[in-house]
């Protein structure tokens, strides 16, 4: 899935942290009532799962959900010193030309460090980040979304996530 352009509009997300669905971020301003959503899913071999819901009319992200964490690594080596822009991404809808649900079986790893959850595809190079509220999208050189950084957790939210991860 690729970002077509970046709107300079900042978007506010409503973050929900839960034991069963670890992180869900809802971008209410990107939603239009009664409009169809398209779903882009990233699933790794251990069934960790990230889903992005996109409004069919605005082409903007409505939800980003870390549905399941089935493998996680703590690391001291996650370094993301890439150019970062804030804004509201507009998605290139070409990926949805045949189906409204696209599942990408991809090798990605999940790392935790400093109250952040990193979802990073293997064998790709991060070139830049787009910061939305509570999450950054990691992009390659062609603006394909190749990962996420879930961040800005309160202590209580982080404890809930640790309880979820502790069940592994």
VENWO-V485979 format. One record per run of one state. SS is the DSSP state (hx for helix, st for strand, lp for the rest). FROM is the first residue (numbers start at 1). TO is the last residue. Records with the same first field share a line. If there is no record, write none. Layout:
# VENWO-V485979
SS=FROM-TO  FROM-TO
This chain:
# VENWO-V485979
lp=1-1  8-13  18-22  27-27  31-36  44-48  56-59  69-72  75-82  87-87  92-92  97-100  106-107  114-115  122-127  133-134  140-143  151-154  167-168
st=2-7  14-17  23-26  37-43  49-55  60-68  73-74  83-86  88-91  101-105  108-113  116-121  128-132  135-139  144-150
hx=28-30  93-96  155-166
